[in-house]
Amino acid sequence: MEKLPIGLEFRSLHNLMRRYFEFSSHRKEIETVTGNNGWIIGYLAQNAGRDIYPKDLEEHFSITRSTVSKVLGLMEQKGLIRRQTVARDARLKKIVLTEQAEKIAGLMAEDAQRLERTLVEGFSEEELQTLYSYIERMKKNIARLQNEH
């Protein structure tokens, strides 16, 4: 087996994972959700117990205020979110998933769990811990390189 550079191997794995989601069993129901929308729906669903504001999305996803504003506007038009005024400060607008987006979040979570089970199939707990430690070390290496520039 030819060994490709690790970056290409990760790219290849990423492409396979993306294709998995493109052809998932819930693809039809999730079609209205594109890239950033899916990540935002997932983030909002995971944080359902707390108020989330545009600033939180800026920080979590490392994106600009204008990008957040644009994406949220489109998501609102698609009926995926609502922006609700907060009683303590009328300037603040918390972001709330609609019923349609909550259903989509559930389907996306099912697909993600199925993919996760497939990815780790056949690995021992020790192998997974080792893999996580290697990935973490790679992330630190890249972060260090970025900090040098």
HELIX and SHEET records of a PDB file:
HELIX    1   1 ILE A    6  GLU A   22  1                                  17    
HELIX    2   2 ARG A   27  ILE A   30  1                                   4    
HELIX    3   3 GLY A   35  GLN A   46  1                                  12    
HELIX    4   4 PRO A   54  PHE A   61  1                                   8    
HELIX    5   5 ARG A   65  GLN A   77  1                                  13    
HELIX    6   6 GLU A   99  VAL A  120  1                                  22    
HELIX    7   7 GLU A  125  GLU A  148  1                                  24    
SHEET    1   A 2 ILE A  81  VAL A  86  0                                        
SHEET    2   A 2 ASP A  89  LEU A  97 -1                                        
END                                                                             
